[in-house]
Amino acid sequence: MDMRTVVVGTSGTTAEDVVAVARHGARVELSAAAVDALAASRLIVDALAAKPEPVYGVSTGFGALASRHISTDLRARLQRNIVRSHAAGMGPRVEREVVRALMFLRLKTVASGHTGVRPEVAQTMADVLNAGITPVVHEYGSLGCSGDLAPLSHCALTLMGEGEAEGPDGTVRPAGELLAAHGITPVELREKEGLALLNGTDGMLGMLVMALADLKNLYTSADITAALSLEALLGTDKVLAPELHAIRPHPGQGASADNMLRVLAGSGLTGHHQDDAPRVQDAYSVRCAPQVNGAGRDTLDHAAVVAGRELASSVDNPVVLPDGRVESNGNFHGAPVAYVLDFLAIVAADLGSICERRTDRLLDKNRSHGLPPFLADDAGVDSGLMIAQYTQAALVSEMKRLAVPASADSIPSSAMQEDHVSMGWSAARKLRTAVDNLARIVAVELYAATRAVELRAAEGLVPAPASQDAVAALRAAGAEGPGPDRFLAPDLAAADAFVRAGGLVAAVEPVTGPLA
């Protein structure tokens, strides 16, 4: 558990804070400025609520029912009802870290003072997070427009002491019981508050932020595995020269080439193919690794810019403006986030694809330049890594299906009032699967490349110092080296866990220095 405290102010939050709260249980605290902003915006909402003129979200119905003016005696019921009716999710439960990110990011917007929510509601949100209470949120129920409605509604339901939630011990119980056990009083929602708790891009944004954190590690890991594969295939590192990448100055490409060059420094395996007349150049999957990995890195950078803007945003409808106006708007539309979620699924699929092509090359005796078939100990008796590549290929094909954009889809809802939606939640959900699969794909290439490098070393060729450290660390993590066939799934699982936890990057950086 992260023991630090994340202070939520009026001007948004950072990606690092999202990850700290969502994944590592960091505590949440409202700043004094946020409490003041909450109180000030609430005074505006209370003043509007007292007027006879209808104001959307304050004294009217919602969506296609916005034309009805709601009398004062029904407004508390209206706010409860919107939460209850919108908590209509179905399907499997969403992961705990996603729900915590969802709640924290909604609190971020509430604390901006643009939503009209009372300070005590915001404090209850913080208290629920700090108690380790996680509302039960389901897979389906967001179209990525008017906010992640059903997911956020299930969270708001917990604040009211209704529905189900998971306690810090992992047990699902009635939310009211969990609140009581932690001394938290359920909130009684007032004008606009129910609507304000539901109307944001928080789920898709939280998943984007966590995917970016995971992909940063995986892209660096993929640069390392590409270098190991180049080395094992006796390729040339001349294609990584800085002057070649300077004349096509995409920053990600240059960073990936530099990473690979640093991993290969001091290798006794690179460059041998120059004496092999039929092979004038390495295959694209080897020679173009910096171009493919680098284009993905640039896409990550673009997605991070979009995420940063969204983290600084106050997404609600209507919003309370500093001059006292309460105005309807369309800022809840998830298009900016949905697009980059889809972009990331595309580049992740392509990265997985090029990793698999290098793995296949390592295993094919006709293209591996002297390595044994399938890197087997006794080919024919042993199958080596034949089916590890099958598994990797299955994952790559799944990645291609997951790369089909969700944001190109739209389906009308709410009696055609909400007639164009972003599908950003769906884009985020499939990206999570893609990121998981990419870690497995990179792990299989790593497992094959390290075995191949060890086989080359047995022939008297000396791998780069960074490569030697990568091999040693992977073996220490439980993925065994060359030898007769054995139950392979545990080795692959160990390689997956090693990559996912950042072990590969940590293993080589003492030699290479910090990698991009």
N, C-alpha and C positions, 0 to 999 in steps of 0.2 A: 504493500500500500504506500502511495505517495503521501508523505506526512506534511507537505506544504499546503498552504492555503491560497486559493485563487480568489482574488478580490474582483467582484463584478462591479464595474462602474457604468457610466452613461455613454461611453464611446465605443462599445463593442468589446471584442475579446480576441485572443490569438489562437492559432492552430495548436500551439504547444499547450495552452490552457485547456482546450477541448480534449486533447488526448490525456492530459493529466487527470481530469475529472472523469472522463468516460472509461478509461482503461485502468487507471491506477488509484482511483478512489480519493483523489485530492479533495480537501474540504472546500466549501464555497462560502463566501462572505460578501454581503452587500456593502458597498462603500457608502460613506455619509452623503456624498454627492448624489448617489443613486437614490437613496431614501428621500432626499429633498426633492429630486426630480419626480419621483413617484407621487409624492404628496402634492406637488404643484399641479401636475397634470390631472390628478384626481379632482382637485377643486374645480377645474374647467369642466370635467365631465359632470360633476354634481350640479354645477350651475346650468348646464344644458339640459340635464334631466329634469330640472325644476320648471323649464319653460314649456309652454303649450305646443310650440312647433315641433314636429317630429324630426329626430336626428338619427340617421342610420346607425344601427348597432347599439344605440343608447336607448331609444324609445320606439324602435320599430322591430319588425321581424327581420329575417335574414334571407339572403339569396333571392330566390324567386318570390319569397313571401315578404319582401322588404316594404311593400306598399301598405302594410297594416301598421297603424299606430297603436302602441301597447300602453295601456293605462298603468298608472303608478303601482297599483296593487298587484299587478301581474308580472312586474319586471324581474323580480327575484326568481319567480317560477320560470320565466322565459330563459334566464341564464342557466338555470339548472337543466332545463329541458334541452337546450342546444348541446350541452355536454353529454347528457344521457343518450339522446337520439343519434348523435354523431359518433359515439363509441360503438361502432358497428363493424369493427374489424373481424376478419375471419382468417382461418388457416393457422399454420404453425406459429409459435411464439418467436418474436424477434429477439436477437441477442441482447444480453444485458448491457454491453458497452454501447450499442446503438441507442437503447432507450435512455441511458444516462446522458449521452450526447444530445439527444432530442430534448430532454428536460433542461439541461444546462443552457442550450442555445435559445430555448424559449425564454428562460430567465434572463439571458443577455438582452433580448429585445424588450422584455418587460421593464428591465432596469434602466432602459434608455430614457424613460419618461415620456415616450410617444404613444403609449397604449392606454393610459387612463386607469391602470390597475392600481389598487391601494397597496401601500407598503407591506401590510400584513399578509397579503396574498403572495407577494414576491418572497417574503421571509419564509412562508410555509413551503414554497418551492425549494428554497435552499435547505430547509430543515429535512425535507424528504430525501434530498440527495445525500446530505450528511449522515442521515440515519442508515443509509444503504438500502433503502426501500426502492424497489424497481417495479413500476406498474407492468402488468401483463399487456403487451402490445402484440398485435397479430400482423402477419405478413401482408394481408390484402386490406385496402381501405383508403389508399391515397392515390389520387390522380395527378398529384404534383401541382395543383392549382387551388386557389383559396387556402393554400397551406396543405401540409400533410394532415388532413383533417381527422380521419379516424385514429391514426397513431397518437396525435396530440390530444384527442378527446379521451382516449384511455388513460393518458397521464393526468389530465384534468380531473377525471373521475376519481382517481386516487386522492387528489387534493381534497375532494369533497367527502372522502371516507367511504366511497362506494366502489364496487367492482372488486377485482382481485389484484394482488401484487405479490412480489417475491421479497421475502425478508432477507436480511444480511446473511442468514444461515442457509439460504437457497430454497427454503420452503415457501410454497405459494399458499397464501392465506387471504381471507377477506381483508380488504384495505383498511377498513375501520378498525379491525383488531390490531393491525400493525401500527397504525398511527397512535392508537391508545397505548400500546406497549412502549412507544418511544416518547410519550408525553406530547404528542403533536395534536393540536385541535383542528378538526376539519374546517375548511373555509366555507363561509356562507357567501356565495357570489352575489354581487350587485351589478348595476347597470354596466354594460359593455364587457364585464370581466370574463364571462364565459366565452364570448367571441374572441377576445384578445388572447386567450390561452390556446386557441385552435388554429390561428390564422398565420402560419409561417412555413418557411422552407427548411425548418430545423432538422428534420429527419434526413432528408437528402443531403443537406450541408454537412451534418455530422458524419455521415458515411463517406462523403467526399474527402473531408479532412483526414479521416483515419486511413482511407485508401491511399492518399498522397504520402502519408508517413510510411506505409508498408511498401509502396512502389519505389520510394527513394532507396530503401534498402535493397529491393530486388533488382533495380537497375544497376546499382553498383556491383551487386553479386553477379549479375549477368555479364558485366564487363570482365570480371575475374574469370568466370567459367569460359567465356569466349577466348581469353588469353590462354587458359590451360588447354583448351581444345586446339588452338593454333599451335601451341608448343608440342602437344602430343602428335599432331599431324605433320610435324617437321616443317611448318609453314614459315613464311618470312615476316619479320616484324618491320621491314622497311616501309610497308604500307601505312604504318602508324606514325611516320615521321611528322613532326609538327608543321614543317613547311608545306606538306601536302594538304593538311587540313586548314592551314591559314588561307589558302586560295579558294576555299569554299567555307566561308567563316560562320557556319552555324555553330552556336556555342555548345550545344549538347554533343555534337559530333567531335569537336575538339576535346571536350572533357572525357568522352568515352575512349578516344584514341590515347589520350594521356594516361588514363587509368590502365589500359592494357599494356602500354609501353612500360610503365613502372612495374607492373606485375612480372613482365618478361625480362626485366633488367638482369643481366648476368646469366641468361639461359645458355646452355650448351646444346639445345635441341633446335633452335630456330635457324632458318636459312639453309638447311641441308638440301632442300629441293632444287637449289640452283644447279646442282650437279646431276639432276634427273631430267634429261632432255625432254621427255614427253610432257612434263609439267612446267609450263612457262609461268603460270600464275596460280595462286590459290583459288579455290572455289568461292563463289559469292558469299556463301554463309560464313566463310572465314575472313575473306578480304573486306567485305562490306559491313562487318559487325559494327564499327564505329558509326557508320552512316545510319544504320537501322536503330541501334541503341540510342544514338544521339538525337534522332528525330523524335523518339519517344521521350527523351529527357526534355526536349524543348516543349513538347506537349504538356508534360508535367508542370513545367514552369508557367505556361499559360493558365493551366487549371488552378495553380496556386494563386495567381493574380486574381482570378475570378473568386476563389474561395476567400481571399483576403478582403475583397470588396464586400462580399456577403457577410463576413464576420463583423464588419464595421457598420452593417445596415440595421435599420429598425423596420422589420417587415410585419405589417399589420394592416387591417382595413376595418374601420377608418383609423386614421392616425391623428394624434393631438399635435398640432404645430406650435412652435414657440410663441406665435402671436395670438394664441388662444383659439384658433380655428380647429374644428374637427372635420377632416375632409376624407371622402372616399377616394380610393386609388386602386391601381392594379399591381402594386409592388409585390404582392404575394405570388405572382406567376413565376413558376420555377424554371422558365426557359434558360436563363443564363447558367444555372447550375446543371440542369439536365443535359445541355449540350456538352459540357466538359466531362460529365460522367460518361457519356457515350464515346467521346474522343478517347478517354483513357481505356475503355474496354477495347477499342480498335487497336491502339498501340500495344496494349498488353497481349492481345492475340498475335500480333505480328512478332513481338519479341519471343513469345512462346514458340512460334513457328520456326524462327531462325535457330533457336536453341535446339529444337528437335532435329533440324537438318544436320547440324554439326554432330549430334549424338549418333545419328544414323551413319554418318560418314566414318566416325570412329569405329563402328561395329562392322563395316563392310570391308572385307579383306581386299576387294578390288579397288578401293579408294582410300584406304587407311595408310598406305605406304609402309607395309611390313608388319602391321599389328595383326595378332591372331584373329580369326573369325569370331565376331561377337565378344572379343576380349576374353574368350573362354580359356580355361586351363588346358583342357584336352578336347579340342573341338570335335564334335561328333558324340563323344561320351558326355561332354559337358556342353550345355547351351549358353553358358555365360550370361550376357546381359540382353539376350534376344527379346525376352518378354518385358524387361524393364523399358525397352524402347517401344513396345506395343502399348504399354500403359501410358507412356509419355505421348505417343501419337493419339491415343484416345482423348487425353486431356487437351491436346492441341485442337482436335476437331470440335470438342465442346467449346473451346475458347472462340472458335470462328462463329459458332452459333450465338454465343453471348455477345459478339461484336455487332450484331444487328441492332441498329439504333432504336431505343425506346422513344426518344424524343421526336422521331419522325411520325409517330402515331399520335392521334388525338381522338377522344370520344366525348360527345356532348353529354352534359349532366344537368341536374337541377332545372328541369323544364326549360332547357335551352338557354338559361341565364348564364350558365358556365359552359359555353359552347366551344371553347378551345382550351385544352389543358396540356400540361408539359410532360406528363408521365415521368417526372424526375425521380420519384420514389422508386419506380420500376427500374429505371436506369441505374440507380444506386444499388438496388438489391442484386441485379445481375453483375454489376461491377465487383461486389464483394465476392461472389463465386469465382469470377475471373481472377481476382487477386490471389485467392486461395489456390486455384489451379496453377497460376503462374509460378508460385513458390515451389510446387511439386515438380513442374517442368524444369525449372532451373536446378532443382536438387538432382534430378536424373542426369542432366548434363554434367553436373559437378561429379556425381558418382562415377560416370563413365570416363570423364576426362582424367580424374585422379588415378583411376585404375590404369588407364593408358600411359600416363606419365610414369607411373611406377614400373610398368613393363618396359618402357624406354630406358629407365634408370638401370634396370637389370641387365640391359645390353651395354651399359657403360656410358650412356649419355647422361650428362648432369643437368637436371632441371634447374630453373631459376630459384634463388633462395626463397622468394615469396611463394613459389609453387610448392616447394618442399614444406614450408610452414602450413600451407593450406591442406596438403595431404595429411600431415601429422595431426592437425587439429580435427579434421574430419574423422580420422581413425580413432582418435581419443573420444570423439562424440558417439562412437558405437557403430559406425559404418565401416565394415572390414574391407581389406584390400584384396588383391588377386588371389586366386586359389580355386580349388574344385567347387562345383556347384553346391549351393547351400540354400536354405530358406531365405529368399531375397527380400521379402516385404519388410522385415525389421530393419535391414540395412537402409532401404529406401526411406522408411519412416524416420530413421535417425538423421539421414541427410536432409530431409525436409525440415525437421525441427532445427537443425543446425543453421540452415539458410535463413529460415523464418525469424530466428532469434538474433540475426546479425552476426552469427559466429564466423561466417566466411570472411566478411569484411574485417572483423576484429582480428582474425588470424593473420591477414597479410599486411595490415597497416603498420605494425612495428617495423616491417622491412620497407614498404613503399612510401610511408608517410601517409597523412590523411588523403583519402581518395574522394573524388567528387561524387 
